[in-house]
């Protein structure tokens, strides 16, 4: 099976994050990596992502400073920390 990458962007979405991650984990295609990009959340979103990353090696939590909705990480210098 060909591996795929799923990128999930998060900013202050602790209310929905667990359900979103569980939805990805419930898929039948097992060969993936889930990259959760936290855009400087001030709620518990990053901790939730980190906890899932500890439980499943396919999940990576990435923490960045808040850049806002106009920021495009693919077009500028990335300044983040893999957690």
Secondary structure, DSSP 8 states (H G I E B T S, - for coil): ---EEEEEEESS-HHHHHHHHHHHHTSS---EEEEEEEES-SSSHHHHHHHHHHH-TTEEEEEE----TT--TTTS---EEE-
